[in-house]
Amino acid sequence: MKKLAALILCSFLAAISSQAVVLFQDDLNYASGCIETDGLWYAYSPTVPHQDALVANDLLILNQVNYDAVAAPSTNFVNSTGGTITYASFTINVSSLPTVDGGYFCVLQDSTSTNQVGRVFIDAKNTAAPGTYRLGISDFATSITTADTTNYPLDLATGITYQVVFSFDTDLTDPSGTGGGNLWINPSMNDLVNLDSVYATDSTTNASQLDINISQIGFSQYANQGVVAIGNVTVGTAPADFGAETIPQIPVMGVQPQGTTNYAGNNSTLYAVASGIDESYQWYSNGVESVDNGVTVVGSATNVLNLTNVQATAAYYVVVSDLAGSVTSAVAVVGVDTTPTPPFFTIQPQGGTNSLLSPVTLTGLASGTGPITYQWYFEQSGGNTFSQISGATSPSYTFTAGYNNSGAYYLQATGGDVGQPITDSATINVVVIPPPLMSIAALKSYITNTDQAITVNGGQIFNVQGVVTTIGDIYSSSTSEFFISDGTGSCLVYRGGISTTNTPPAGALVNVISPAQSYYGEIEMDPGSGAATNGVYILSTNNPLPAPFPLNLPLEATNNSAASNTYGFSISCSLVTMTNVYLYSSTAGAAVTGNFPTNNSKELYAFQQPYAAGENYEIVYVYDYTNAANLSNTNYFGKPIPSFCYELTGAQAVYAPTTPRLIPSRYADFVTTKLASFAAGVAVSNGVAQVTWPAVTGSTYSLYSSTNLLGPWTQTFGLSYYPSIGAYTDTNATAAKFYQIGTP
C-alpha cells in the first residue's frame, strides 16, 4: 500500500491524455429551489428523496439539513477516448465548518451509484491555521478518519471561493504514478500537467471496484459537516478541459494575521490564509524580509509563521503572490513585555464528572516570563500521593475516561525568569462514571432516519445490557461482531480491531458502553478498537436466549427497515425463525449444490414455498471463516447445503433498507429433519408447575396453556432456542392447567 502523503512534484506529462473531451458541464444556472426536479440532477440517496438538495444564486448548497445525495447526469456520460483517467472540476465556498469528523461530499460513480471512487472530503481538524479547513482525497475510503485518506497541504478560509480539480485513474498500475485519485486546489495548467497534486493512498483497499465505468458526479452533505456551496461543475478527460479556470487571479486574503502581546521568552504564531493559483507567502518583520533560522523563526515562506523565545516588539505582515500579482496583509504587532514575571495562570483547569469512555481534555495556561514549561500531576481516588503523568508536558492533557482516571489533577508551570520560578494551578477533581443504563428500545428511539449510515446523537456514549444471541463472530475474520437483546429490542455490537476470539459466548449477559451507529435502521453499539474488554463487560454466562420472532415474510417485504415505524425496523437485530423454508442459490430460483465452503461466506435465498417469480424471499448469509470462536461452534465446513428446512433460525441483520439478512450462527440452525413426536412431562410442587420436553438443538418450541382441555389455548412460552434444554416453570397456581408443546 502506498504511504505517500506529501506533494508529488514529478512530471509525467505523457501519462495524461492529450485529447480534451468535456463529458459534462453545468454552471447551475437554475431558478432557486430544489435541484432534484430540473430534469438533469437527481437524488440517488436516500431511497425516498427528501427533495432538499437546493440551488441558490447558481450554487448547489450542501448542509446538515439538505442531506439528499444528488448526481448528474441521469443519463450516462461515456469516456470514449480510450483513456482511463476522468477529471472533475468545481468551485467550493465553505461558509460553516464541520463540527465532527465527516464523510465525503463529492464522488465519481457508475450509473447505478453503487461503485464510487475518488471521494473528496472536508477536514476542519487537521489544519495549521485555526478556523480553516483542508480538502482530502481517497480512492475508496468513506471517512476522513481513515488512515489512508490524504489531505491537500493547504489551509483554506471560509467565505473564499476556491477551484477544486480532482481525477481518478482506474488503472492503478499506471507507471506514470497517476493511478487512483489525485487532487489539486486552485491549480495552474502547469500543475495539472506536472501532477503538482496529492494522491489517494488507499488504492489496495478495494481494488475490485476499478472496473467501474465512471458516468456520474455526485454531491452530498450530512449532519454536522458544515455548509458548502458548489458551483460550475465540469467533468472531462484531460487537463485542457479546465484551462479557462486555471488563469491566475490576484490572491484574496481570507484570514488576516492577528497581533498578540506576551512576556519575553514566550512563543507566538501568526496565521494568514489567501486564495490564489500557485500562490507563495513571504513574511516581513519591521519591513525586513524574514528568513528561517530553524530555531526562533520557522515558516517565513508559508502561511504559518512560528516565532520562538520572542524578545522584542515587532510589526509583521505577509505578502501573498501569484502570477497575476500580489496582496499585502494587515499589519500584526507582536508585543513583548520585558518585566521579569513569575508564572501565573490565566486559565485554570476545570474538573467535572465524565461518562466512562468519553474523551476528557484538561487545560490550563500560564503567562509570565518565558519560556514556560508544563507538567501534569495526578492522584488517583483513594490515594495519598501526587505523581507526574508521564509525557503530559503540554498545557492540555487528553485521555479516554476509564475508572482509573478518577482522582485529583493539577498543572505545574515553570517560568524562564531568574531561578525558574514554579507555580501550581488549582487542584481539580475528575470523576468517571458509566452513563445511565438504558433499554435498547430507548436507544433505537434516537434514530431519526433509517436511510443512511450515521452516528447516533453526535457520538454520545450509551450504556446498554443484553444477552448475546449469536454464536461466535458473524461477519469478519478480523473483528468481533455479535448481536445482543434485552427483551425490549436487539442491536449489533461492532468491535473493530478486536480479535474474534474475544467475542462473548451465546447466552452471556454483557454490558456495552460506547457510541452508537445507525446503519439503515440497524442500531449498532460501536466500542471500537483497543483492549479486548474495552467497552464490553461480561456480567454472567449461560443465560437463556430471548424467544425468536416467527418471521412474517410478506409483511417484512412491504414494511422493511426503511422507516422507524415499520415491521422490519422493529425486528432488526432480533432472533427470528422461518418455517418450511425452500433454499436457492439465486433470486431466480437456481438450485443449491455442494457443500458449505471453508474460509468463506455463502449467500442463499429463502422462500416459504417452492420458487415462483415475484414471491417474497429472505437473504440467508452464512459466515464460516476459521477462527477459534466460530470453528468450534458453527461447524459448517464441508457440510451439505440444504435445499429445504423445516425450520431456520438466526439473527435478522440489515444490509440495506430493502435487503435484510437472516444470519444463522451454526449448522444446526438449519433443521432439515422433521422432528419425531415427543412427550412432555409436568411435575407440580407447592403449586409450581415444571414442564419439560426433549428439545433438539437448532429447533424452537412454543408452550401453550389452557384451563380446559378443549381450549382456548394461550401461548405461555414462545420459541425457546438456546441452550437446547426444553423446560418451563409456571409459578401461576391460580387454577389447574393443561399444557401442550409444539415446534415451532
Secondary structure as the mmCIF struct_conf table of DSSP 4:
data_model
#
loop_
_struct_conf.conf_type_id
_struct_conf.id
_struct_conf.beg_label_comp_id
_struct_conf.beg_label_asym_id
_struct_conf.beg_label_seq_id
_struct_conf.end_label_comp_id
_struct_conf.end_label_asym_id
_struct_conf.end_label_seq_id
BEND BEND1 ALA A 6 ALA A 6
STRN STRN1 ILE A 8 ILE A 8
HELX_RH_3T_P HELX_RH_3T_P1 LEU A 13 ALA A 15
BEND BEND2 ILE A 16 ILE A 16
STRN STRN2 VAL A 22 ASP A 26
BEND BEND3 SER A 32 SER A 32
STRN STRN3 GLY A 33 CYS A 34
HELX_RH_3T_P HELX_RH_3T_P2 ILE A 35 THR A 37
BEND BEND4 ASP A 38 LEU A 40
STRN STRN4 TYR A 42 SER A 45
BEND BEND5 PRO A 46 VAL A 48
BEND BEND6 GLN A 51 GLN A 51
STRN STRN5 LEU A 54 ALA A 56
TURN_TY1_P TURN_TY1_P1 ASN A 57 ASP A 58
STRN STRN6 LEU A 59 LEU A 62
BEND BEND7 GLN A 64 VAL A 65
STRN STRN7 ALA A 69 ALA A 72
BEND BEND8 SER A 74 THR A 75
HELX_LH_PP_P HELX_LH_PP_P1 ASN A 76 PHE A 77
BEND BEND9 THR A 81 GLY A 82
BEND BEND10 THR A 84 THR A 84
STRN STRN8 ILE A 85 SER A 96
BEND BEND11 THR A 99 VAL A 100
STRN STRN9 GLY A 103 GLY A 103
STRN STRN10 TYR A 104 GLN A 109
TURN_TY1_P TURN_TY1_P2 SER A 111 THR A 112
BEND BEND12 SER A 113 SER A 113
BEND BEND13 ASN A 115 ASN A 115
STRN STRN11 GLN A 116 ASP A 123
BEND BEND14 ALA A 124 ASN A 126
BEND BEND15 ALA A 128 ALA A 129
TURN_TY1_P TURN_TY1_P3 PRO A 130 GLY A 131
STRN STRN12 TYR A 133 TYR A 133
STRN STRN13 ARG A 134 SER A 138
BEND BEND16 ASP A 139 PHE A 140
STRN STRN14 SER A 143 SER A 143
TURN_TY1_P TURN_TY1_P4 ILE A 144 THR A 145
BEND BEND17 THR A 146 THR A 146
TURN_TY1_P TURN_TY1_P5 ALA A 147 ASP A 148
STRN STRN15 THR A 150 ASN A 151
BEND BEND18 PRO A 153 PRO A 153
STRN STRN16 LEU A 156 LEU A 156
TURN_TY1_P TURN_TY1_P6 THR A 158 GLY A 159
STRN STRN17 TYR A 162 ASP A 169
BEND BEND19 THR A 170 THR A 170
TURN_TY1_P TURN_TY1_P7 LEU A 172 THR A 173
TURN_TY1_P TURN_TY1_P8 PRO A 175 SER A 176
BEND BEND20 GLY A 177 GLY A 177
STRN STRN18 GLY A 180 ILE A 185
BEND BEND21 ASN A 186 ASN A 186
HELX_RH_AL_P HELX_RH_AL_P1 MET A 189 ASN A 194
TURN_TY1_P TURN_TY1_P9 LEU A 195 LEU A 195
STRN STRN19 SER A 197 SER A 197
STRN STRN20 VAL A 198 TYR A 199
BEND BEND22 THR A 201 THR A 201
TURN_TY1_P TURN_TY1_P10 SER A 203 THR A 204
BEND BEND23 THR A 205 ASN A 206
HELX_RH_3T_P HELX_RH_3T_P3 ALA A 207 ASP A 211
STRN STRN21 GLN A 216 PHE A 219
TURN_TY1_P TURN_TY1_P11 ALA A 223 ASN A 224
BEND BEND24 GLN A 225 GLN A 225
STRN STRN22 VAL A 227 GLY A 236
BEND BEND25 THR A 237 ALA A 238
HELX_RH_3T_P HELX_RH_3T_P4 PRO A 239 GLU A 245
STRN STRN23 VAL A 252 VAL A 255
STRN STRN24 THR A 260 TYR A 263
TURN_TY1_P TURN_TY1_P12 ALA A 264 GLY A 265
STRN STRN25 SER A 268 TYR A 271
STRN STRN26 VAL A 273 SER A 275
BEND BEND26 ILE A 277 ASP A 278
STRN STRN27 SER A 280 SER A 285
TURN_TY1_P TURN_TY1_P13 ASN A 286 GLY A 287
STRN STRN28 VAL A 288 GLU A 289
BEND BEND27 GLY A 294 THR A 296
STRN STRN29 VAL A 297 VAL A 298
TURN_TY1_P TURN_TY1_P14 SER A 300 ALA A 301
BEND BEND28 THR A 302 ASN A 303
STRN STRN30 VAL A 304 LEU A 307
BEND BEND29 ASN A 309 ASN A 309
BEND BEND30 ALA A 312 ALA A 312
STRN STRN31 ALA A 314 ASP A 322
TURN_TY1_P TURN_TY1_P15 LEU A 323 ALA A 324
STRN STRN32 GLY A 325 THR A 328
STRN STRN33 ALA A 332 ASP A 337
BEND BEND31 THR A 339 THR A 339
STRN STRN34 PHE A 344 ILE A 347
STRN STRN35 GLY A 352 SER A 355
TURN_TY1_P TURN_TY1_P16 LEU A 356 LEU A 357
STRN STRN36 PRO A 359 THR A 363
STRN STRN37 LEU A 365 SER A 367
BEND BEND32 GLY A 368 GLY A 370
STRN STRN38 THR A 373 GLN A 380
TURN_TY1_P TURN_TY1_P17 SER A 381 GLY A 382
STRN STRN39 SER A 387 GLN A 388
HELX_LH_PP_P HELX_LH_PP_P2 ILE A 389 ILE A 389
TURN_TY1_P TURN_TY1_P18 SER A 390 GLY A 391
BEND BEND33 SER A 394 PRO A 395
STRN STRN40 SER A 396 THR A 400
HELX_RH_3T_P HELX_RH_3T_P5 TYR A 403 ASN A 405
STRN STRN41 GLY A 407 THR A 414
BEND BEND34 GLY A 416 ASP A 417
TURN_TY1_P TURN_TY1_P19 VAL A 418 GLY A 419
STRN STRN42 ILE A 422 ASP A 424
STRN STRN43 ILE A 428 ILE A 433
HELX_LH_PP_P HELX_LH_PP_P3 PRO A 434 PRO A 436
STRN STRN44 LEU A 437 LEU A 437
HELX_RH_AL_P HELX_RH_AL_P2 ILE A 440 LYS A 444
TURN_TY1_P TURN_TY1_P20 SER A 445 TYR A 446
BEND BEND35 THR A 450 GLN A 452
STRN STRN45 ALA A 453 THR A 455
HELX_RH_3T_P HELX_RH_3T_P6 VAL A 456 GLY A 459
STRN STRN46 PHE A 462 VAL A 468
BEND BEND36 THR A 470 GLY A 472
BEND BEND37 ILE A 474 TYR A 475
BEND BEND38 SER A 477 THR A 479
STRN STRN47 SER A 480 SER A 485
BEND BEND39 GLY A 487 THR A 488
STRN STRN48 SER A 490 ARG A 495
TURN_TY1_P TURN_TY1_P21 GLY A 496 GLY A 497
BEND BEND40 ILE A 498 ILE A 498
HELX_RH_3T_P HELX_RH_3T_P7 THR A 500 ASN A 502
HELX_LH_PP_P HELX_LH_PP_P4 THR A 503 PRO A 505
TURN_TY1_P TURN_TY1_P22 ALA A 506 GLY A 507
STRN STRN49 LEU A 509 SER A 514
STRN STRN50 ALA A 516 TYR A 519
TURN_TY1_P TURN_TY1_P23 TYR A 520 GLY A 521
STRN STRN51 GLU A 522 MET A 525
BEND BEND41 SER A 529 ALA A 531
TURN_TY1_P TURN_TY1_P24 ALA A 532 GLY A 535
STRN STRN52 VAL A 536 SER A 540
BEND BEND42 THR A 541 THR A 541
HELX_LH_PP_P HELX_LH_PP_P5 ASN A 543 PRO A 548
STRN STRN53 PHE A 549 PRO A 550
HELX_LH_PP_P HELX_LH_PP_P6 LEU A 551 LEU A 551
HELX_RH_AL_P HELX_RH_AL_P3 LEU A 553 THR A 558
BEND BEND43 ASN A 559 ASN A 559
TURN_TY1_P TURN_TY1_P25 SER A 561 ALA A 562
BEND BEND44 ALA A 563 ALA A 563
TURN_TY1_P TURN_TY1_P26 SER A 564 ASN A 565
BEND BEND45 THR A 566 THR A 566
HELX_RH_AL_P HELX_RH_AL_P4 TYR A 567 ILE A 571
TURN_TY1_P TURN_TY1_P27 SER A 572 CYS A 573
BEND BEND46 SER A 574 SER A 574
STRN STRN54 LEU A 575 TYR A 584
BEND BEND47 SER A 585 SER A 586
TURN_TY1_P TURN_TY1_P28 THR A 587 ALA A 588
HELX_LH_PP_P HELX_LH_PP_P7 ALA A 590 VAL A 592
BEND BEND48 GLY A 594 GLY A 594
STRN STRN55 ASN A 595 ASN A 595
HELX_LH_PP_P HELX_LH_PP_P8 PHE A 596 PRO A 597
BEND BEND49 THR A 598 ASN A 600
STRN STRN56 SER A 601 PHE A 607
BEND BEND50 GLN A 608 PRO A 610
TURN_TY1_P TURN_TY1_P29 ALA A 613 GLY A 614
STRN STRN57 GLU A 618 TYR A 623
HELX_RH_AL_P HELX_RH_AL_P5 ALA A 628 LEU A 631
TURN_TY1_P TURN_TY1_P30 SER A 632 THR A 634
TURN_TY1_P TURN_TY1_P31 PHE A 637 GLY A 638
HELX_LH_PP_P HELX_LH_PP_P9 LYS A 639 LYS A 639
STRN STRN58 PRO A 640 PRO A 640
HELX_LH_PP_P HELX_LH_PP_P10 ILE A 641 PRO A 642
BEND BEND51 SER A 643 SER A 643
STRN STRN59 PHE A 644 VAL A 654
BEND BEND52 TYR A 655 ALA A 656
TURN_TY1_P TURN_TY1_P32 PRO A 657 THR A 658
STRN STRN60 PRO A 660 ILE A 663
BEND BEND53 SER A 665 ARG A 666
HELX_RH_3T_P HELX_RH_3T_P8 TYR A 667 ASP A 669
STRN STRN61 PHE A 670 VAL A 671
BEND BEND54 THR A 673 THR A 673
HELX_LH_PP_P HELX_LH_PP_P11 LYS A 674 SER A 677
STRN STRN62 GLY A 681 SER A 685
TURN_TY1_P TURN_TY1_P33 ASN A 686 GLY A 687
STRN STRN63 VAL A 688 TRP A 693
TURN_TY1_P TURN_TY1_P34 THR A 697 GLY A 698
STRN STRN64 TYR A 701 SER A 706
BEND BEND55 THR A 707 ASN A 708
TURN_TY1_P TURN_TY1_P35 LEU A 709 LEU A 710
STRN STRN65 THR A 714 SER A 720
BEND BEND56 TYR A 722 SER A 724
STRN STRN66 GLY A 726 ASP A 730
BEND BEND57 THR A 734 ALA A 735
STRN STRN67 PHE A 738 GLY A 742
#
